[in-house]
Amino acid sequence: MTDKSVAYFPKYFTRKSILAFVLLTILIFLLFLHRAIPLHWLTFDFVEVLLFFSFSSTLSLRWSKLSTPAFISRLYKTAFFVRVIWVLFSYFFYNWMTGQPFEFSAADSLTYHYEATWLVTLLKNNQWSVYSDHIGKNYSDMGYPLYLGLIYYTFGNYLLIPRLIKALLGSLTCILVYKIARNNFGENTGRIAGIMSMLVPNLIYYCGLNLKEIEMVFLVVLFVYQVDLQIRSREIKLTYLILIGGLGVSLFFFRTVLAGCLFCSLAIATFLTNQRITGLGKRLGLIVLLTVGAFFIATTPFGDNINQYIEASDQNLTSQMDNFATREGANKLARYGSRGIFLPFMLMAPFPTLVNIPDQPNAMMLGGAYFTRNVYAFFVFIGLFALYKRKQVREHILLLSVIFSYIFVLASSGFALSERFHLPLVPFLLILAAYGISQMNAKNKKYYVPYLVLICVIVIGWNWFKLAGRS
């Protein structure tokens, strides 16, 4: 199709975003002077905001004239370079700050590391049955320790190896984001989405940690890419269906509920995608895949896990909020959190911590990354409005169902404002944000500054909430 949309991220928006963050941090500093954020975390926050917004604008304009092969090559190499630099820097930074190459208050990453190390020992002693007995029917979180253990078994117990592989997978994710956006919204949107995913701080940050998020996001994006290809292809392809099924099954070993959301999204896309996009033959192929998938879920412990989550969702949310309100260093106001409160903010959340909360160094370190999410959510709203106004929702129902099914699950889980659990959404939100950027005009441009003011007010309120709940 002919792409007549905006081809780059205009500086008007990026400059105002940076200025808004500067003014916001000054205002919060003056309001909460007694709990001013430490300078080193503020430095991280400014670097995150400056690099994301300034280079998103500069590179999207500079690379807009490149040929497609040249753009893909430039995108991959730059994404890989940025991630490798962060992997090496973070390794030594964490060693210096914590005495070990793990993030502050490391919990899951240490658990994964020790379990993978233990698995290597078992494999070398031909004792796989010990690990199998240890797992039992708890398959939903065994994927990453098993994957990490195989890397350690192959290359040795070196922490940098899996993190460099993350840099590779993170770079490939950027290429997939570009291709999904291009296939749905055209070349201009695809390039903006690819560049934004290359630069967004969250997707860079997790390359330096021994957590499963980068691998999981890669699998999710690859799954959606393959489903989108199948829906938009002229004929059904058995290789696509096999790959989609394999990717879907693998995701059950990383986060069961997320995998369930993806299969639900596949079902919704199968039945609701506009007939101009996908015909009866392709629908029948996807229905067969869904039938096999439903049988797999129903006859394995994954089905029990999903049912238990559905039955206990309300209790899980209440329990998690009570835990946040009563644990050491807790925010006593957290117990008032509910699905009804979280849902309206899910596209723009989480919000940055720009005050000194001593037991949350990771949140303070990522304040700038959170702010970029708050800002590009504006373009997500513009993109959604454009799809609705042009009656194109059914042409992109796959992307929308992935986003909103997982948002509903997050809002019901007690992790609604946990940045780590939002990560699978980020690539698809960036695609919608890029589409929104491509549709900017004088009419919707006028809402941008009021939106930034609203975000600043919300962030100030969020930081007050974090302090008030801790007295």
Long-range contacts (C-beta under 8 A, 24 or more apart in sequence): 1-186, 3-186, 3-187, 3-188, 3-189, 5-185, 5-186, 5-188, 5-189, 5-438, 5-439, 6-188, 6-437, 6-438, 6-439, 6-440, 7-60, 7-61, 7-64, 7-188, 7-191, 7-192, 7-438, 8-57, 8-60, 8-61, 8-64, 8-188, 8-192, 9-56, 9-57, 9-60, 9-61, 9-192, 9-195, 9-196, 9-437, 10-57, 10-437, 10-440, 11-57, 12-445, 13-57, 13-437, 13-440, 13-448, 14-53, 14-54, 14-56, 14-57, 15-53, 16-448, 16-449, 16-452, 17-49, 17-53, 17-372, 17-375, 17-452, 18-49, 18-50, 18-53, 18-54, 20-375, 20-452, 20-455, 20-456, 21-45, 21-46, 21-49, 21-368, 21-371, 23-456, 24-354, 24-371, 24-456, 24-459, 24-460, 25-354, 27-456, 27-460, 28-354, 28-355, 28-459, 28-460, 28-463, 31-460, 31-464, 32-355, 32-463, 32-464, 32-467, 35-355, 35-356, 35-357, 35-467, 36-355, 36-356, 37-353, 37-354, 37-355, 37-356, 37-364, 37-367, 38-356, 38-364, 41-361, 41-364, 41-365, 41-367, 42-354, 42-367, 44-365, 44-366, 44-367, 44-368, 45-352, 45-354, 45-364, 45-365, 45-366, 45-367, 45-368, 45-371, 46-368, 47-368, 48-201, 48-366, 48-367, 48-368, 48-369, 48-371, 48-372, 49-368, 49-371, 49-372, 51-199, 51-201, 52-196, 52-199, 52-200, 52-201, 52-368, 52-372, 53-372, 53-375, 55-195, 55-199, 56-192, 56-195, 56-196, 56-199, 59-195, 59-199, 60-191, 60-192, 60-195, 63-191, 63-195, 64-188, 64-191, 68-187, 71-178, 71-191, 71-194, 72-175, 72-178, 75-174, 75-175, 75-178, 75-194, 75-195, 75-198, 76-171, 76-172, 76-174, 76-175, 78-198, 79-170, 79-171, 79-174, 79-197, 79-198, 80-167, 80-168, 80-171, 82-198, 82-199, 82-204, 83-166, 83-167, 83-170, 83-171, 83-204, 83-207, 84-164, 84-167, 86-167, 86-204, 86-205, 86-207, 86-208, 87-160, 87-163, 87-164, 87-166, 87-167, 87-207, 87-208, 88-160, 89-208, 90-208, 90-209, 91-159, 91-160, 91-163, 91-208, 94-208, 101-159, 102-209, 102-210, 103-208, 103-209, 103-362, 104-361, 104-362, 104-365, 105-359, 105-361, 105-362, 108-211, 109-209, 109-210, 109-211, 110-210, 112-144, 112-145, 112-148, 112-210, 112-211, 112-212, 113-148, 113-159, 113-210, 115-145, 115-148, 115-149, 116-145, 116-148, 116-149, 116-151, 116-152, 117-149, 117-152, 117-157, 119-145, 119-146, 119-149, 119-152, 119-153, 120-149, 120-152, 120-153, 120-157, 123-149, 123-153, 124-153, 137-301, 137-304, 138-301, 139-252, 139-253, 139-256, 139-300, 139-301, 139-302, 140-252, 140-253, 140-254, 140-255, 140-256, 140-302, 140-305, 141-253, 141-254, 141-255, 142-253, 143-212, 143-250, 143-253, 143-254, 144-211, 144-212, 144-215, 144-216, 144-254, 146-253, 147-212, 147-215, 148-210, 159-210, 162-210, 163-207, 163-208, 163-209, 163-210, 166-206, 166-207, 166-208, 166-214, 166-215, 167-207, 169-214, 169-215, 169-218, 170-203, 170-204, 170-207, 170-214, 170-218, 171-198, 172-218, 173-197, 173-203, 173-214, 173-217, 173-218, 173-221, 173-427, 174-198, 174-203, 176-218, 176-221, 176-222, 176-225, 176-427, 177-221, 177-427, 177-430, 177-431, 179-225, 180-221, 180-224, 180-225, 180-228, 180-399, 180-427, 180-431, 181-431, 181-434, 181-435, 183-228, 183-229, 183-232, 184-228, 184-395, 184-396, 184-399, 184-431, 184-435, 185-396, 185-431, 185-434, 185-435, 185-438, 186-438, 188-438, 189-431, 189-434, 189-435, 189-437, 189-438, 190-434, 192-434, 192-437, 192-438, 193-430, 193-431, 193-433, 193-434, 193-435, 196-376, 196-430, 196-433, 196-434, 197-426, 197-427, 197-430, 200-369, 200-372, 200-426, 200-430, 201-366, 201-368, 201-369, 201-372, 202-366, 202-369, 202-373, 202-419, 202-423, 202-426, 203-423, 203-426, 203-427, 205-366, 205-369, 206-420, 206-423, 211-420, 212-254, 213-420, 213-423, 215-254, 216-251, 216-254, 216-255, 216-258, 216-423, 216-424, 217-423, 217-424, 217-426, 217-427, 219-247, 219-250, 219-251, 219-254, 220-251, 220-258, 220-262, 220-424, 220-427, 221-427, 222-247, 223-247, 223-248, 223-251, 223-262, 224-262, 224-265, 224-398, 224-399, 224-402, 224-428, 227-266, 227-269, 227-398, 228-398, 228-399, 230-282, 230-285, 230-286, 231-269, 231-273, 231-277, 231-278, 231-282, 231-286, 231-398, 232-277, 232-278, 233-282, 235-281, 235-282, 236-281, 236-282, 236-284, 236-285, 241-285, 241-286, 241-288, 241-289, 244-289, 245-289, 245-292, 245-293, 248-293, 249-296, 252-302, 255-424, 256-302, 256-305, 256-306, 256-309, 257-306, 257-309, 257-409, 257-413, 258-406, 258-409, 258-424, 259-302, 260-297, 260-302, 260-306, 261-402, 261-405, 261-406, 261-409, 262-402, 263-290, 263-293, 263-294, 263-297, 264-401, 264-405, 265-398, 265-401, 265-402, 265-405, 266-290, 266-293, 266-398, 268-397, 268-398, 268-401, 268-405, 269-397, 269-398, 269-401, 272-394, 272-397, 273-394, 273-395, 273-397, 273-398, 274-394, 274-395, 276-395, 277-395, 313-412, 313-413, 314-412, 316-412, 316-413, 316-414, 317-412, 317-413, 317-414, 319-414, 320-413, 320-414, 320-415, 321-414, 323-414, 324-414, 325-469, 328-359, 329-358, 329-359, 329-470, 330-469, 330-470, 331-465, 331-466, 331-469, 331-470, 332-469, 332-470, 332-471, 333-465, 333-468, 333-469, 334-469, 337-414, 337-416, 337-417, 339-411, 339-412, 339-416, 342-410, 342-411, 342-416, 342-417, 343-407, 343-408, 343-411, 345-458, 346-407, 346-410, 346-411, 346-416, 347-377, 347-380, 347-381, 347-407, 347-429, 348-373, 348-374, 348-377, 348-455, 348-458, 349-373, 349-374, 349-416, 349-417, 349-422, 350-417, 350-418, 350-419, 350-422, 351-417, 351-458, 351-459, 351-462, 352-459, 352-462, 353-462, 353-463, 353-466, 354-459, 354-463, 355-463, 355-466, 355-467, 357-466, 357-467, 357-470, 363-419, 366-419, 369-419, 370-419, 371-459, 373-422, 373-426, 373-429, 374-455, 374-458, 374-459, 375-452, 375-455, 376-429, 376-430, 376-433, 377-429, 377-433, 378-436, 378-447, 378-448, 378-451, 378-452, 379-432, 379-433, 379-434, 379-435, 379-436, 379-437, 379-440, 380-429, 380-432, 380-433, 380-436, 381-436, 382-436, 382-437, 382-439, 382-440, 382-444, 383-432, 383-433, 383-434, 383-435, 383-436, 383-439, 384-432, 384-436, 385-444, 386-435, 386-436, 386-439, 387-435, 399-428, 399-431, 399-432, 402-428, 403-428, 403-429, 403-432
